[in-house]
Amino acid sequence: MNAKIISLDSALGSYKQLVTRYDADYGILWYYMNPEPRPCFNMDLLADIRKCQRFIQQINQSALEHRKECPIRYGVLASRSSGVYSLGGDLDLFIKLIRERDQEGLTRYARACIDSVHLFAVNLNLPMTTISLVQGDALGGGFEGALCCSVIVAEKSAKFGLPEILFNLFPGMGAYSFLARRLDAARAERMILSGNVYSASELHEMGIVDVLAEDSEGEKAVYEYIKRHSRRQTSFQALFKVRERYRPISREELIDIGDIWVDTALKLGPKDIRLMERLVKSQDKLPTGSVALNGTADGHA
C-alpha cells in the first residue's frame, strides 16, 4: 500500500500522548493513542484527543465554507500500545479522587470523556466517518471509546469487556447508550452486569463489531472498508444520519449518566477501592494485553 502519508503534527503542534498521520490519498487522519504510564484514558490523552477533534473541525469547516470537499473524510482512532487498544478509565486517578471525596474532580474527568465520545458519535458534526481500529484489549472505557465511533474494525484476537461491575461501579461514559443503540436496552444491561470478556468474533456475530479482520491486518481492513465506503459515500453518510435520527444520543443524556457515575463512584467502599488498586498493579505489570479480571485473563470473567 503506497499511500501518500503526510504528518500533521507540525500544523497541530505537539501532542503529549497522541500520534497522528494523514493519508491524503484516502482522506484519512489516523490518531494513535500513546498514553503513559499505562494504556488508559488519562487527562493528558483526553486533552490531546479533544485538540485533534478541534483541528479536524477547523480544517473541514474551512473547506466547506469554501465549497470544497472535506480533506479529512475519515478519522481512525487506534493505539500504539502493543496488545492493548485501551484499558479504559484512569483507575489510579479515580482512587485518588474517591478517597479525597473530590466530586468536582470526578465530574471534570467524566465531562472530558463525554465531550470526546459524543463528538465521535456524531462524526464531529461533519460529512465524515469516525472509525475505531481495535488491535488488542478494549476494556471498560476502552470499549466505550470503540463503541462511540460509527464503524468498529477489530482484529480477531481483540478482547472487549466492561469490568466495572467487578468493583461495584458501572461504565459511565456512554457504554449503555452506545450498546443500546447497536443492540437493545435489555442486552446492553446484561452485558454491563455480566462483567464478561468477549472476543471480537462474538461481538461481530452480535452486530457490534462491523468489520472482523485477521490479526495484524487491521489497517488493511480499514483501507478495504474505506474503498467500499468511498464508492457509496453519500448513501453511507445518509445512513449514519438516519441512525442518529432514529436513536439519537445527546450530549445531555451522556452528561446525566456521567453524573450518576460520579455519585456511584463516591459510594464505593474500601473493598471496592482495594480491587481497583489490584487492577492498577496488574496493568503496570503486563507489557501486553490479556489483563486479568477477577482471576481470569482470556475468555469470560
URCORJO-V564071 format. One record per backbone hydrogen bond with DSSP energy under -1.0 kcal/mol. NH is the residue of the N-H (numbers start at 1). CO is the residue of the C=O. Records with the same first field share a line. If there is no record, write none. Layout:
NH: CO + CO
This chain:
6: 22
12: 8
13: 9
19: 32
21: 30
22: 6
23: 28
24: 4
27: 23
28: 23
29: 74
30: 21
31: 76
32: 19
33: 78
34: 17
40: 38
41: 88
42: 40
46: 42
47: 43
48: 44
49: 45
50: 46
51: 47
52: 48
53: 49
54: 50
55: 51
56: 52
57: 53
58: 54
59: 55
60: 56
61: 57
62: 58
63: 59
64: 60
65: 61
66: 62
67: 64
68: 63
73: 27
74: 27
75: 129
76: 29
77: 131
78: 31
80: 33
84: 81
85: 137
86: 137
87: 39
91: 89
94: 90
95: 91
96: 92
97: 93
98: 94
99: 95
100: 96
101: 98
102: 97
103: 101
106: 102
107: 103
108: 104
109: 105
110: 106
111: 107
112: 108
113: 109
114: 110
115: 111
116: 112
117: 113
118: 114
119: 115
120: 116
121: 117
122: 118
123: 120
124: 119
125: 122
126: 123
128: 126
129: 73
131: 75
132: 151
133: 77
134: 153
137: 83
138: 159
139: 86
140: 161
142: 139
144: 140
145: 141
146: 142
147: 143
148: 144
149: 146
151: 130
153: 132
154: 211
155: 134
156: 213
158: 155
160: 198
161: 138
166: 163
167: 164
168: 165
169: 164
178: 174
179: 175
180: 176
181: 177
182: 178
183: 179
188: 184
189: 185
190: 186
191: 187
192: 188
193: 189
194: 190
195: 191
198: 160
200: 158
203: 199
204: 200
205: 201
206: 202
208: 203
209: 203
210: 152
211: 152
213: 154
217: 214
221: 217
222: 218
223: 219
224: 220
225: 221
226: 222
227: 223
228: 224
229: 225
230: 226
232: 229
236: 232
237: 233
238: 234
239: 235
240: 236
241: 237
242: 238
243: 239
244: 240
245: 241
246: 242
247: 243
254: 250
255: 251
256: 252
257: 253
258: 254
259: 255
260: 256
261: 257
262: 258
263: 259
264: 260
265: 261
266: 262
267: 264
268: 265
273: 269
274: 270
275: 271
276: 272
277: 273
278: 274
279: 275
280: 276
281: 277
282: 278
283: 279
284: 280
285: 281
286: 282
293: 296
296: 293
